[in-house]
Amino acid sequence: MKKSLLTIALLSSLSTAVLAHQAGDILVRGGATSVNPDSENAAVLLSGADSTMSLSVDDNTQLGLNLVYFYDSNWAVELLAATPFTHDVTIYDPNAVLGVDGAKLAEVTHLPPTLSALYYIDMNSAFKPYVGVGINYTHFFNEEFEAAPKSLGLTNLKLDGSFGFAVQLGADYEIDENWSVNFSARYIDISTDATFDVAGDNIGKAKVDVDPMVYSLMVGYKF
């Protein structure tokens, strides 16, 4: 009976040792990442004055990629990357200033690489929750008005790049020594100034607080 208990204890110890992360481990993840911007609309200024118009940005899901490097069993650094996200921008124009209320105004594309420090809370089982904090840089490009707004003289849409902080909660579930499933939810501080021309004059401006929740469901492989 004692030998049986000792054998079980040894096997359990070996299993935990296999599952524990080690310094120098590299974890590569890939899967779906969804960017869900803040639902509040951004007010639009025309020639520096308030207007009744506002903008909103919709959700988008793309292929997300993570690279995680472990300094020890608890601490790691993570780089979040993804294929470019493309969002529809909707304009609300209740007083028909431009005559395009509730219509798709434009499309914008961005890349939001995020570098984070992770702390793994529990390393004694296959379920490994963690918390993270980091910094984000979002680069916007391919900003393009739809045909209808263009016909009204709206051109030259530009969105500035954004630096901001990021916080997250996540967890890995290890299937075996190498493979795992990951879920994470993070908040990223993304704010940008949007400008555009109306009939050739640079008179349109909006401060857009994108501030999205970013959700990822991924499969990981540890080297």
DRENMARSE-313321 format. One record per atom (N, C-alpha, C, CB): y, x, z; residue in one letter. Coordinates in pm, whole numbers, plus 50000, padded with zeros to 5 digits. Glycine has a CB too. Layout:
BEGIN
YXZa
...
% end
This chain:
BEGIN
498795008450000m
500005000050000m
501265008750000m
500014990550123m
501245019450084k
502385028550092k
502585035649959k
502185038650204k
501445039749895k
501535046649766k
502125037449661k
500145051549722k
501735024749665s
502255015049568s
503755013249584s
501535001549584s
504215012049709l
505645010549736l
506415022949691l
505885007949885l
505815034849715l
506475047349675l
506585048249523l
505695059449730l
505495043949455t
505515044049308t
506595034949254t
504155039849253t
506715022849309i
507735013249267i
509125019049290i
507584999949342i
509335025349404a
510645031049436a
510995042249339a
510655036349580a
510005050749306l
510245061649213l
510575056549074l
509035070849206l
509825046349029l
510075040448897l
511455034148891l
509005030048863l
511835027249000s
513155021149006s
514245031749001s
513295012749133s
514025042849073s
515005053649072s
515135059848934s
514615064349173s
514005061848865l
514025067448731l
514745058148635l
512605070248682l
514485045048649s
515115035148562s
516625035348578s
514565021048591s
517085036048704t
518515036548731t
519145049148674t
518785035648880t
518385060548685a
518895073148634a
519045072648483a
517975084548674a
518095065948416v
518175064748270v
519385056348231v
516885058548214v
519645045748306l
520725036648272l
522105042148304l
520525023548343l
522185051248401a
523485056248444a
524135064748335a
523355064448573a
525465063248318h
526185071748224h
526315085648282h
527575065848191h
526365095548193q
526525109448234q
527785115248171q
525275117748194q
528315125848232a
529455132648174a
529105137548035a
529905144448264a
529985134947939g
529735139147801g
529095128547714g
528885151047801g
528645117447774d
528085106447693d
529165100647601d
527495095247785d
528765097347480i
529665090947384i
529075077547345i
529885099947258i
529855067047360l
529425053447328l
530255048347211l
529575043947452l
529565044547103v
530225039046985v
529895024246976v
529775046646856v
530935015846964r
530725001346956r
531314995846827r
531364994247078r
530714985146779g
531244978146663g
530944963346673g
530664983946533g
531864954946626g
531644940546632g
532924932946602g
531114936546769g
532964920546647a
534104911746618a
535204913546722a
533664897046614a
536454914946674t
537624915546762t
538634905146714t
538254929846763t
539064896546807s
539994885746774s
541314888146845s
539404872046814s
542424887846767v
543774889246822v
544404875446828v
544644899046736v
544754870946949n
545304857546972n
546714858847028n
544404849347068n
547754858146941p
549134860046987p
549584849347085p
550064860346868p
550634852747159d
551304843347250d
551684830747173d
552564849947315d
551434819047233s
551664806347164s
553134802347159s
550874795447231s
554014809247235e
555424805547235e
556094809747104e
556144811947355e
556964801147052n
557644804046926n
558844813346949n
558104791046859n
559144821546847a
560274830846854a
561484824646787a
559914844346788a
562624824546856a
563854818946800a
564384827946688a
564924817346910a
564964821746587v
565524828846472v
567054828746479v
565034822446339v
567644840546463l
569094841746454l
569494842746307l
569614854046534l
570564835846269l
571124836846135l
572544842146146l
571104823046062l
572774853646082s
574084860446091s
574494862746236s
575154852146020s
573494865646323g
573754868646462g
573954856646551g
574934877046472g
573904844546495a
574114832346574a
572794824846592a
575174823146507a
572694817346702d
571494809346726d
571314799146615d
571574802446862d
570054795946587s
569734785346492s
568684776246554s
569244791146356s
568354765446484t
567314756346533t
565934760646484t
567604742046487t
565844771746411m
564574776146355m
563824785146453m
564804783446223m
562494785346439s
561664794246520s
560414797946440s
561274787546655s
559734808546487l
558554813646418l
557364814046513l
558824827746361l
556164812446458s
554944814546535s
553974822746452s
554294801046576s
553054829646521v
552074838346455v
550674833546492v
552274853446496v
549784832146392d
548464826546419d
547454837346457d
547964818746298d
546214833046491d
545134842046532d
544484848446410d
544074834346615d
543784859546434n
542994865846328n
541864873946390n
543884874846239n
540704873946324t
539534881346370t
539124891546265t
538374871846402t
538834903646310q
538434914346219q
537314922646282q
539634923346185q
536834932546206l
535844941846258l
536514951446355l
535154949546143l
536054951446480g
536594960546580g
535674972346602g
536824953246711g
536264983746633l
535514996146658l
536015002446787l
535655006046539l
535095007246870n
535415014246994n
534735027846995n
534985005947117n
535435037547049l
534835050647078l
535125053647224l
535405061946983l
534055055447304v
534205057647448v
533595071047485v
533535046147529v
534355079247558y
533855092147607y
533845091847759y
534745104147554y
532695095247820f
532525094847965f
532785108448027f
531125089948002f
533685108548130y
533925120648207y
532915122148320y
535345120748263y
532445110848372d
531355110548469d
530785096548465d
531845114548614d
530025092548567s
529375079448564s
530335067848582s
528325078848671s
531555070548628n
532535059948652n
533715060048556n
533035060948791n
534205071848521w
535455072848444w
535175076048297w
536355083548503w
535935069148211a
535795071348068a
537135068747999a
534695062148008a
537275073647878v
538445070847796v
537975063847670v
539235083947763v
538725053647627e
538305045147515e
539415044147411e
537915031047565e
539025045147285l
539945042747174l
539515030047102l
539985054847075l
540425020147095l
540175007847022l
540785009046883l
540754995547098l
539975006546781a
540455006146644a
539874993746578a
540065019246565a
540334990746457a
539854978846387a
540284979546241a
540394965846454a
539654971146160t
540194969046026t
541494961146040t
539164961545934t
542404962045943p
543734955945958p
543664940845982p
544574958745834p
544504936346076f
544634922046106f
545754916246020f
544924919746258f
545494904445961t
546504897545881t
546774883845943t
546044896145732t
548044881145973h
548424868746040h
549354860445952h
549094871846175h
549154847345957d
550104838045896d
551274836045991d
549434824445861d
552484836145936v
553694833246013v
554204819445970v
554804844245992v
554324810446067t
554784796746039t
556214795146086t
553864786346107t
557024788246007i
558414785746044i
558604771046081i
559374789545928i
559364768846187y
559714755246231y
561214753546211y
559304752846382y
561564743646130d
562944741946084d
563314727146094d
563124747045937d
563424721746219p
563614707246236p
564884701746173p
563624704046382p
565914709846158n
567164705246097n
567244708245947n
568334711546167n
566114712345890a
566014714645745a
567074724345693a
566134701345672a
567304735045770v
568244745345725v
567734751745596v
568444756145834v
566424754445594l
565804760045474l
564864750145405l
565044772745510l
564604739145471g
563734729045411g
562274732545410g
564164726445274g
561824740745506v
560424744945507v
559824743245648v
560284759645461v
560094732345714d
559624730045850d
558104729145857d
560254717245906d
557504736845948g
556064736445970g
555254742545858g
555644722445990g
555904750045771a
555204755945656a
554894770645682a
556054754445528a
553904775745609k
553594789945614k
554744797645550k
552244793045544k
555374806145629l
556524813645582l
556114826845516l
557484816345697l
555144833945580a
554814847345533a
553464851645588a
555904857345574a
552994862845538e
551844869845594e
552284883745638e
550684870545491e
551774888145752v
552024901845798v
550694908145837v
553034901945919v
550594921145814t
549384928645845t
549734939645944t
548744934545716t
548814942346037h
549094952746134h
547814959746180h
549834946946254h
547994971546234l
546934979146301l
547404981946444l
546614992546224l
546574978646546p
547004980446685p
546134990446762p
546994967146757p
546045003346722p
545215012646798p
545645013446944p
545275026646734p
544655013647034t
544935013347178t
544065023647249t
544684999147236t
544685032147328l
543975042447404l
544005038547551l
544595056547382l
542815037747614s
542735032847752s
541855041847838s
542185018547754s
542175042247968a
541305048248069a
540485036948131a
542135056148179a
539155038948140l
538255028848194l
537655033548325l
537145025548093l
537495024048417y
536775026848541y
535615017048553y
537715025848665y
534385022348553y
533185014248566y
532905011748714y
531975021048498y
532784998948750i
532714995048890i
531304996548949i
533174980648906i
530294992748873d
528934992448927d
528014999448829d
528464977848953d
527445010648870m
526555018148781m
525095017448827m
527005032648774m
524735007548906n
523385006848962n
522484996648893n
523455003649107n
522924991248779s
522104981748707s
522454982248560s
522284967448762s
521734974448480a
521994974148337a
523334967348306a
520864966848264a
523834959048397f
525124952348381f
526214961148439f
525124938348449f
527154965448356k
528154975148399k
529574969948370k
527934988548328k
530194963248465p
531584958548446p
532574970148462p
531924947248548p
533734968648400y
534764978848410y
536144972648397y
534564989748304y
537134980248440v
538544976548420v
539194988048344v
539284973748557v
540284984848274g
540944995248195g
542434992948187g
540354995848057g
543155003948167v
544595003348144v
544935013948040v
545405005648278v
545895010747950g
546195020247845g
547505017547776g
545105020047746g
547665024047661i
548885022947582i
548525019247439i
549685036147586i
549395011047379n
549155006047243n
550325009547152n
548944990747245n
549985012447025y
551015013246923y
550585003946809y
551225028046872y
551454994746771t
551144985346663t
552044988346544t
551324970646709t
551414990546430h
552134993346305h
552004981346214h
551585006246236h
553144975546173f
553164964146082f
553424968845939f
554244953846126f
552744962445844f
552954965945703f
552554953945616f
552144978745663f
552834955045488n
552524944345392n
553104930845434n
551004942945376n
554354931145487e
555024918745521e
555474912045391e
556244921245617e
555064899645370e
555314893145241e
555594878345259e
554124895045147e
556744873745206f
557064859545208f
556174851945109f
558544857245176f
555924839145142e
555234830345049e
556154826844932e
554754817545121e
555564821244825a
556324818044703a
557464808344731a
555404812244597a
557224797744812a
558254787644837a
559474793544908a
557684776144920a
559294801145018p
560464807345080p
561184817144986p
560054814645207p
560414824244904k
561054833444808k
561974825844714k
559984841044728k
561534813844673s
562354805944580s
563654801544644s
561584793744531s
563714801644779l
564934797944851l
565814810144880l
564584790844981l
565394821744830g
566204833844848g
565824842444966g
567614830044861g
564654839845030l
564214848045143l
563434860045090l
563344839745242l
563904872145123t
563284884345076t
563344895045185t
563964889344946t
562654906145156n
562774918545235n
562424916445382n
564184924045224n
561294910045409l
560834908145547l
560324921445603l
559714897345553l
560794925145721k
560374937445786k
560124934945935k
561444948545767k
559044941145987l
558744940546130l
558644954846182l
557424932646157l
559374957746289d
559374971046348d
558054973846421d
560544972646445d
557704986646429g
556544990646509g
556794988346657g
556195005346483g
555694987946735s
555814984446877s
554944993546963s
555424969846899s
555524999147070f
554775005947176f
554704996447296f
555445019647215f
553544996247364g
553424987847482g
552174991347562g
553394973147443g
552044985347681f
550884988047767f
549764978147735f
551274987147916f
548584981347782a
547424972547765a
546574972847892a
546574976847640a
546044961447930v
545104960548044v
543894952747998v
545774953848170v
542744955848056q
541534948748012q
540484947748121q
540954955747892q
539604937948102l
538364936248178l
537234935948076l
538394923148267l
536124942048111g
534994942048017g
533694945048089g
535214952147906g
532624944648014a
531314947748070a
530364951747957a
530734935648148a
529534961647987d
528414965247899d
527134959847962d
528334980747878d
526224955047878y
524874952047926y
523914960747847y
524524936747911y
523254969947916e
522384979547849e
521014973547820e
522244992047933e
520664973147692i
519364968047649i
518294978547673i
519394964047500i
518604991047642d
517725002247671d
518585014647691d
516695004447557d
517995026447681e
518725038747709e
519905040947616e
517795050447700e
519815035747492n
520855038247393n
521675025947356n
520235043747270n
521035014347343w
521695002447290w
522264993647401w
520714994247204w
523404987647372s
524044978647469s
524844967947397s
524964986547564s
525194957347471v
526074946747422v
527324947047509v
525384932647427v
528484945447447n
529754946347520n
530614934047495n
530514958947478n
531294929547601f
532344919447588f
533564924447662f
531884905447643f
534734922747602s
535974926547671s
537084916747638s
536394940947631s
538014915447732a
539214907347713a
540384915947758a
539154893647793a
541374917447671r
542514925847707r
543824919147668r
542414939547640r
544854922547744y
546214918147714y
546964930347662y
546934911947840y
547674928547548i
548454939547492i
549914935147478i
547884943847354i
550804943447527d
552244940847519d
552744945247381d
553024948447633d
552934935547290i
553424938447155i
554674930047130i
552324935447046i
555814936847110s
557064930047078s
557674936946957s
558054930247199s
558184928946863t
558744934646741t
559994927046699t
557714934446627t
560904934046633d
562064927646573d
561764924946427d
563344936546588d
561874912346387a
561664908346247a
563024905946183a
560774895546237a
563234911646066t
564484909345992t
564144905045850t
565364922145991t
565054897245788f
564854893145649f
566204890045586f
563904880945640f
566214890345453d
567434887345377d
567404872845331d
567574896945256d
568564866845329v
568734853445272v
569744854645159v
569194843045380v
569294852145037a
570154853344918a
570814867044910a
571224842444920a
570034877344944g
570534890944929g
571264896545048g
571414891644815g
571604888245146d
572314892845265d
571354893845384d
573484883445299d
571444904845460n
570574906845575n
571094898945694n
570464921945610n
570754886145699i
571324877445803i
570264871045892i
572164866645740i
568974873045863g
567924866845944g
567304876846039g
566854860845856g
567134872846167k
566544881746266k
565814873546372k
567634890746331k
564684878746419a
563944872146527a
563274882646613a
562894862146470a
563314880746743k
562594889146838k
561254882446864k
563404891146973k
560164888446814v
558844882246821v
558024889146929v
558124882846684v
557744882047039d
556854887147143d
555434882747109d
557284882047286d
554694891347040v
553334887846997v
552424886847119v
552774898246897v
552474896947206d
551774897247336d
550414890347333d
552644890747442d
549474895347252p
548224887947234p
547194890547344p
547624891547102p
546284881147359m
545004883647424m
544054888147311m
544444870647501m
543314898747339v
542404904447239v
540994903747295v
542804919147202v
540114896647225y
538734894747271y
537784901947176y
538384879647280y
536824909147233s
535854916447152s
534434913547198s
536124931447157s
533534911847101l
532104910847126l
531444921047036l
531554896247100l
530814931247096m
530344942547019m
528944947047060m
531314954047034m
528324954546971v
527064961346998v
527374976347007v
525984958346887v
526824983047107g
527114997147127g
525885005847118g
527774999147258g
526095018547080y
525025028447079y
525545040947147y
524545031646933y
524765045847247k
525175057447326k
524465069947277k
524895055247475k
525255080447253f
524715093347209f
524615102947328f
525595099547098f
% end
